[in-house]
């Protein structure tokens, strides 16, 4: 969902190409995963030897959140590929009634979102119960109470940690990026409605990683992967 006017290759990696071809995401095909050379933590490293004993395995849910146009899909797919974790596209779980409303420029109400949020939470837990080391998903989660619905997930099991990766940027920038999409039901007019109800995470929401998406794609992806792997290291 991020849109950049020029192709910015990542140093030491294969350049990102054909960024504008996707109908769902202006970046097009998934960027080449960045090799986190200095942060060699992966989903398979979540059992650590501490003082000769094994620490408990930790399963992470990484929820990439923010308004339309902030790049949720791009960042989530990159983390999914880099960490070898399943990816859930939150928009794909909206019921048709929600999609129809958004396609017609009608903002969703709280009532429209409850079942959708619960479904995303349950599907994330189902992925973990099926053997996944962790899961990456996207969800706008614009309000604190929406995030709190997902925060119930770790209550069901002691070995699950939930993290929000909050992507943010100026409204004008996100409007520009959404305007470049082709064939997506979320129009630019919906960005304004999302900013109207947006409740940015507060300092007391300590499970949130905040990333400014005003920079280049390589900067955003590096920041997301670096902060994610740092959190994984802290958990072992």
C-alpha positions as a Markdown table, in Angstrom:
| # | Residue | x | y | z |
|---|---|---|---|---|
| 1 | Unk | 0.0 | 0.0 | 0.0 |
| 2 | Unk | 3.0 | 2.3 | 0.1 |
| 3 | Unk | 3.7 | 4.2 | -3.1 |
| 4 | Unk | 7.0 | 5.7 | -4.1 |
| 5 | Unk | 7.8 | 7.7 | -7.2 |
| 6 | Unk | 11.1 | 6.1 | -7.8 |
| 7 | Unk | 12.7 | 2.7 | -7.5 |
| 8 | Unk | 15.0 | 2.6 | -4.5 |
| 9 | Unk | 17.1 | -0.6 | -4.4 |
| 10 | Unk | 18.3 | -1.9 | -1.1 |
| 11 | Unk | 22.1 | -1.9 | -0.7 |
| 12 | Unk | 23.4 | -5.4 | -1.2 |
| 13 | Unk | 20.1 | -6.8 | -2.3 |
| 14 | Unk | 18.3 | -7.3 | -5.6 |
| 15 | Unk | 16.7 | -4.0 | -6.6 |
| 16 | Unk | 12.9 | -3.7 | -6.2 |
| 17 | Unk | 11.3 | -3.7 | -9.7 |
| 18 | Unk | 7.9 | -3.3 | -11.2 |
| 19 | Unk | 6.6 | -1.5 | -8.1 |
| 20 | Unk | 3.4 | -0.1 | -9.7 |
| 21 | Unk | 1.9 | -3.2 | -11.3 |
| 22 | Unk | -0.3 | -4.5 | -8.5 |
| 23 | Unk | -4.0 | -3.6 | -8.2 |
| 24 | Unk | -4.1 | -4.2 | -4.5 |
| 25 | Unk | -0.8 | -2.5 | -3.6 |
| 26 | Unk | 1.0 | 0.3 | -5.5 |
| 27 | Unk | 4.3 | -1.3 | -4.7 |
| 28 | Unk | 3.4 | -4.3 | -6.8 |
| 29 | Unk | 5.2 | -7.6 | -6.2 |
| 30 | Unk | 6.7 | -8.3 | -2.8 |
| 31 | Unk | 10.0 | -6.5 | -2.3 |
| 32 | Unk | 13.1 | -8.8 | -2.0 |
| 33 | Unk | 13.4 | -9.8 | 1.7 |
| 34 | Unk | 16.2 | -7.8 | 3.4 |
| 35 | Unk | 18.9 | -9.9 | 5.0 |
| 36 | Unk | 19.0 | -8.7 | 8.6 |
| 37 | Unk | 22.7 | -9.5 | 8.9 |
| 38 | Unk | 23.1 | -7.9 | 12.3 |
| 39 | Unk | 19.8 | -9.2 | 13.7 |
| 40 | Unk | 19.9 | -13.0 | 13.0 |
| 41 | Unk | 16.7 | -13.7 | 14.9 |
| 42 | Unk | 14.1 | -15.8 | 13.1 |
| 43 | Unk | 10.9 | -17.5 | 14.1 |
| 44 | Unk | 12.9 | -20.6 | 14.7 |
| 45 | Unk | 15.1 | -19.0 | 17.3 |
| 46 | Unk | 12.4 | -18.5 | 19.9 |
| 47 | Unk | 13.8 | -21.2 | 22.2 |
| 48 | Unk | 16.9 | -20.0 | 23.9 |
| 49 | Unk | 19.4 | -21.6 | 26.2 |
| 50 | Unk | 19.6 | -19.4 | 29.4 |
| 51 | Unk | 22.0 | -20.6 | 32.1 |
| 52 | Unk | 22.0 | -24.1 | 30.6 |
| 53 | Unk | 18.2 | -24.3 | 30.6 |
| 54 | Unk | 15.7 | -23.7 | 27.7 |
| 55 | Unk | 13.5 | -20.7 | 27.9 |
| 56 | Unk | 9.9 | -21.2 | 26.9 |
| 57 | Unk | 9.0 | -20.9 | 23.2 |
| 58 | Unk | 7.3 | -17.6 | 22.4 |
| 59 | Unk | 4.8 | -17.3 | 19.5 |
| 60 | Unk | 4.5 | -13.8 | 18.2 |
| 61 | Unk | 1.5 | -12.1 | 16.5 |
| 62 | Unk | 2.6 | -9.1 | 14.5 |
| 63 | Unk | -0.3 | -6.9 | 13.6 |
| 64 | Unk | 0.6 | -4.2 | 11.1 |
| 65 | Unk | -1.8 | -1.4 | 11.5 |
| 66 | Unk | -2.5 | 2.2 | 10.4 |
| 67 | Unk | -4.8 | 4.2 | 8.0 |
| 68 | Unk | -5.3 | 3.3 | 4.4 |
| 69 | Unk | -2.2 | 4.1 | 2.3 |
| 70 | Unk | 0.3 | 3.7 | 5.0 |
| 71 | Unk | 1.8 | 0.5 | 3.6 |
| 72 | Unk | 0.4 | -2.3 | 5.7 |
| 73 | Unk | 0.3 | -4.9 | 3.0 |
| 74 | Unk | 3.9 | -4.1 | 1.8 |
| 75 | Unk | 5.4 | -4.2 | 5.3 |
| 76 | Unk | 3.4 | -7.3 | 6.4 |
| 77 | Unk | 4.4 | -9.3 | 3.4 |
| 78 | Unk | 8.0 | -8.3 | 3.8 |
| 79 | Unk | 8.0 | -9.4 | 7.5 |
| 80 | Unk | 6.2 | -12.6 | 6.6 |
| 81 | Unk | 8.8 | -13.6 | 3.9 |
| 82 | Unk | 11.8 | -12.4 | 6.0 |
| 83 | Unk | 10.7 | -14.3 | 9.1 |
| 84 | Unk | 9.1 | -17.3 | 7.3 |
| 85 | Unk | 5.7 | -16.7 | 9.0 |
| 86 | Unk | 2.2 | -17.0 | 7.6 |
| 87 | Unk | 0.5 | -13.8 | 6.4 |
| 88 | Unk | -3.1 | -12.8 | 6.9 |
| 89 | Unk | -4.5 | -9.9 | 4.8 |
| 90 | Unk | -7.1 | -8.4 | 7.1 |
| 91 | Unk | -9.1 | -6.9 | 4.2 |
| 92 | Unk | -9.7 | -10.4 | 2.8 |
| 93 | Unk | -11.7 | -11.2 | 5.9 |
| 94 | Unk | -14.2 | -8.4 | 5.6 |
| 95 | Unk | -17.7 | -9.6 | 4.9 |
| 96 | Unk | -19.1 | -8.5 | 1.5 |
| 97 | Unk | -21.4 | -6.0 | 3.2 |
| 98 | Unk | -18.4 | -4.2 | 4.6 |
| 99 | Unk | -16.6 | -4.2 | 1.3 |
| 100 | Unk | -19.7 | -2.9 | -0.5 |
| 101 | Unk | -20.0 | 0.0 | 2.0 |
| 102 | Unk | -16.4 | 1.0 | 1.6 |
| 103 | Unk | -16.6 | 0.7 | -2.2 |
| 104 | Unk | -19.5 | 3.2 | -2.1 |
| 105 | Unk | -17.6 | 5.6 | 0.2 |
| 106 | Unk | -19.6 | 4.8 | 3.3 |
| 107 | Unk | -17.4 | 4.5 | 6.4 |
| 108 | Unk | -17.7 | 1.4 | 8.5 |
| 109 | Unk | -19.3 | 1.7 | 12.0 |
| 110 | Unk | -18.1 | 0.0 | 15.1 |
| 111 | Unk | -20.9 | -2.6 | 14.7 |
| 112 | Unk | -19.5 | -3.4 | 11.2 |
| 113 | Unk | -16.1 | -4.1 | 12.7 |
| 114 | Unk | -16.6 | -6.2 | 15.8 |
| 115 | Unk | -17.1 | -9.6 | 14.0 |
| 116 | Unk | -14.3 | -8.8 | 11.6 |
| 117 | Unk | -11.8 | -8.0 | 14.4 |
| 118 | Unk | -12.9 | -11.1 | 16.3 |
| 119 | Unk | -12.4 | -13.2 | 13.2 |
| 120 | Unk | -8.9 | -11.9 | 12.7 |
| 121 | Unk | -8.0 | -12.7 | 16.3 |
| 122 | Unk | -9.4 | -16.2 | 16.1 |
| 123 | Unk | -7.7 | -16.9 | 12.8 |
| 124 | Unk | -4.3 | -15.7 | 14.1 |
| 125 | Unk | -4.7 | -18.1 | 17.1 |
| 126 | Unk | -5.8 | -20.9 | 14.8 |
| 127 | Unk | -2.6 | -20.4 | 12.7 |
| 128 | Unk | -0.5 | -20.8 | 15.9 |
| 129 | Unk | -2.5 | -23.8 | 17.1 |
| 130 | Unk | -1.8 | -25.4 | 13.7 |
| 131 | Unk | 1.9 | -25.2 | 14.3 |
| 132 | Unk | 3.0 | -21.8 | 13.0 |
| 133 | Unk | 5.8 | -20.2 | 14.9 |
| 134 | Unk | 4.1 | -16.8 | 14.6 |
| 135 | Unk | 1.8 | -14.9 | 12.3 |
| 136 | Unk | 1.8 | -11.5 | 10.5 |
| 137 | Unk | -1.5 | -9.8 | 9.8 |
| 138 | Unk | -2.8 | -6.5 | 8.6 |
| 139 | Unk | -5.7 | -4.6 | 10.2 |
| 140 | Unk | -6.3 | -0.8 | 10.3 |
| 141 | Unk | -7.2 | -1.0 | 14.0 |
| 142 | Unk | -7.8 | 2.7 | 14.1 |
| 143 | Unk | -9.3 | 3.0 | 17.6 |
| 144 | Unk | -8.0 | 1.9 | 20.9 |
| 145 | Unk | -11.0 | -0.3 | 21.4 |
| 146 | Unk | -10.4 | -2.1 | 18.1 |
| 147 | Unk | -6.9 | -2.9 | 19.2 |
| 148 | Unk | -8.2 | -4.1 | 22.5 |
| 149 | Unk | -10.3 | -6.7 | 20.7 |
| 150 | Unk | -7.1 | -8.2 | 19.3 |
| 151 | Unk | -5.3 | -7.8 | 22.6 |
| 152 | Unk | -7.5 | -10.6 | 24.0 |
| 153 | Unk | -5.5 | -13.1 | 22.0 |
| 154 | Unk | -2.6 | -13.7 | 24.5 |
| 155 | Unk | -5.1 | -14.3 | 27.3 |
| 156 | Unk | -5.8 | -17.7 | 25.9 |
| 157 | Unk | -2.3 | -19.0 | 26.2 |
| 158 | Unk | 0.8 | -18.0 | 28.1 |
| 159 | Unk | 3.3 | -18.4 | 25.2 |
| 160 | Unk | 1.7 | -15.8 | 22.8 |
| 161 | Unk | 2.9 | -12.2 | 22.5 |
| 162 | Unk | 1.0 | -9.6 | 20.5 |
| 163 | Unk | 2.8 | -6.7 | 18.9 |
| 164 | Unk | 1.2 | -3.8 | 16.9 |
| 165 | Unk | 3.4 | -2.2 | 14.2 |
| 166 | Unk | 1.8 | 1.2 | 13.8 |
| 167 | Unk | 2.6 | 2.8 | 10.4 |
| 168 | Unk | 1.9 | 6.5 | 10.2 |
| 169 | Unk | 2.4 | 9.5 | 8.0 |
| 170 | Unk | 0.9 | 12.8 | 6.9 |
| 171 | Unk | -2.7 | 12.6 | 5.6 |
| 172 | Unk | -1.8 | 14.3 | 2.4 |
| 173 | Unk | 0.9 | 11.7 | 1.7 |
| 174 | Unk | -1.4 | 8.8 | 2.3 |
| 175 | Unk | -4.1 | 10.4 | 0.1 |
| 176 | Unk | -1.6 | 10.6 | -2.7 |
| 177 | Unk | -0.6 | 7.0 | -2.3 |
| 178 | Unk | -4.2 | 5.7 | -2.2 |
| 179 | Unk | -5.0 | 7.8 | -5.2 |
| 180 | Unk | -2.4 | 5.8 | -7.2 |
| 181 | Unk | -4.1 | 2.5 | -6.6 |
| 182 | Unk | -5.9 | 0.7 | -9.4 |
| 183 | Unk | -8.9 | -1.5 | -8.9 |
| 184 | Unk | -8.9 | -1.4 | -5.0 |
| 185 | Unk | -12.3 | -0.8 | -3.3 |
| 186 | Unk | -10.8 | 1.6 | -0.8 |
| 187 | Unk | -10.9 | 5.0 | -2.5 |
| 188 | Unk | -9.0 | 8.1 | -1.6 |
| 189 | Unk | -12.1 | 9.6 | 0.0 |
| 190 | Unk | -12.0 | 6.9 | 2.6 |
| 191 | Unk | -8.6 | 8.1 | 3.9 |
| 192 | Unk | -10.3 | 11.3 | 5.3 |
| 193 | Unk | -12.9 | 9.3 | 7.1 |
| 194 | Unk | -10.2 | 7.1 | 8.6 |
| 195 | Unk | -8.2 | 10.0 | 9.9 |
| 196 | Unk | -11.4 | 11.4 | 11.4 |
| 197 | Unk | -11.8 | 8.4 | 13.7 |
| 198 | Unk | -8.0 | 7.6 | 14.1 |
| 199 | Unk | -6.8 | 7.2 | 17.7 |
| 200 | Unk | -3.0 | 7.0 | 17.5 |
| 201 | Unk | -1.5 | 4.6 | 20.1 |
| 202 | Unk | -0.7 | 6.3 | 23.3 |
| 203 | Unk | 2.5 | 5.8 | 25.4 |
| 204 | Unk | 0.7 | 3.4 | 27.7 |
| 205 | Unk | 0.1 | 1.0 | 24.8 |
| 206 | Unk | 3.5 | -0.6 | 25.4 |
| 207 | Unk | 2.9 | -3.3 | 22.8 |
| 208 | Unk | 3.1 | -0.9 | 19.9 |
| 209 | Unk | 6.1 | -0.3 | 17.6 |
| 210 | Unk | 5.7 | 3.1 | 15.8 |
| 211 | Unk | 7.2 | 3.6 | 12.3 |
| 212 | Unk | 7.0 | 6.8 | 10.2 |
| 213 | Unk | 6.4 | 5.8 | 6.6 |
| 214 | Unk | 7.4 | 9.2 | 5.1 |
| 215 | Unk | 10.8 | 7.8 | 4.1 |
| 216 | Unk | 11.8 | 5.5 | 1.2 |
| 217 | Unk | 10.6 | 2.0 | 1.0 |
| 218 | Unk | 14.0 | 0.6 | 2.0 |
| 219 | Unk | 14.0 | 2.7 | 5.1 |
| 220 | Unk | 10.6 | 1.7 | 6.1 |
| 221 | Unk | 11.2 | -2.0 | 5.5 |
| 222 | Unk | 14.5 | -1.9 | 7.3 |
| 223 | Unk | 13.0 | -0.2 | 10.3 |
| 224 | Unk | 10.1 | -2.7 | 10.5 |
| 225 | Unk | 12.4 | -5.7 | 10.3 |
| 226 | Unk | 15.0 | -4.3 | 12.7 |
| 227 | Unk | 12.4 | -3.4 | 15.4 |
| 228 | Unk | 10.6 | -6.7 | 14.9 |
| 229 | Unk | 13.8 | -8.8 | 15.4 |
| 230 | Unk | 14.8 | -6.7 | 18.4 |
| 231 | Unk | 11.5 | -7.6 | 20.0 |
| 232 | Unk | 12.0 | -11.2 | 19.3 |
| 233 | Unk | 15.4 | -11.1 | 20.9 |
| 234 | Unk | 14.0 | -9.5 | 24.0 |
| 235 | Unk | 11.5 | -12.3 | 24.3 |
| 236 | Unk | 14.1 | -15.1 | 24.6 |
